Amino acid sequence: MSSDELSVLLSRDVRIVQDLRLWKQTDKFVKQARTGSEQPGRDRIVAEKGQQNGRRHKDLELRLRKLVGEARLFVRGPSWS
C-alpha cells in the first residue's frame, strides 16, 4: 500500500517562524491573563496586547496566503492511469 504525499516548498521568509511563535505565545498569555481577578491597569495592558496580537494574526495570515500562493508543490502517490 502506498501513501499519497504533498510537499509544499515556501519561499524564504526569515521572520515567519519567529512571528508565528510570538503570536502563539502572546495568545496563550492573553488567555491566561484574562482568567485572573480584575486589575484595571493589567487588564488594559492585556487588552492592548490582545489587539496587537489580532493585527499580528491578520498580517501572518496574509503573508502565509501569499507564500502558499507562490509555493512550489510536489505530489507523490500512485500513478494515474
N, C-alpha and C positions, 0 to 999 in steps of 0.2 A: 504494500500500500504506500503510495507516495502522498506527500502533502504539498499543497499549494503555498507559495510564499510570495510576498510582495515586499520589496525593499525600496525605500524612499531615500534618495540622496538629496539632502537640502543644500542650498548654497551656504557659504560661510557667513555666520552672524556671530561675532565674537562675544556679544553680550546676552544672547538669548537664554542660555542656560543660567547665567547669573541672575538675570531678571526674573526668570521662572522661579528660581529658588527664593528670591526676595519676595515675590508675590505670595508664594505659598506660606512662607514664614510669617509675613505680615497678616495674612488671612487667618492663620492659626492664632496669632497674638490677639487680634481684634475679637475673634470669637470667645477666647478665654477671658479677656478683659471685660467683656460685656456681661459676664455671668456673675461678677462680684457685686459688692454693695455699691450704692451710689456715692460718687465723689465728683462734684461738678467740674473741677479742674481736670481731673484724669479723664472723665467721660468726654469732655470737649476734645482733648488730645486724641483719644481713641476714635472719636467720630471723624476727626480730620484725617487720621491715618487710614481709616476705612474708605474715605472719599478718595484719597490719593491712590489707594490700592485699587479702587474701582477704575480709575483712569489708567493705571498701570495695566490692569487686566484687558481693557479695551485696546490699548496700544499693543500688547502682546498678541492679542487675537488678530489684529490687522497685520502685524509683522509675520505671524505664523501662516496666515492665509496667503500672503504674498510669497513666502518661502515655499509653501506646498504647491502653489500655482506654478512656480518656476522650477519645481523639483524634477529630477530625473527618476523615472520609475523603472524598476526591474522586476519582471514576473518570472517565477519558476514554478512549474507544475506539470501536469500531464499534457502531452501534445494534443492539439486539436485535430481531429480527422474529419 
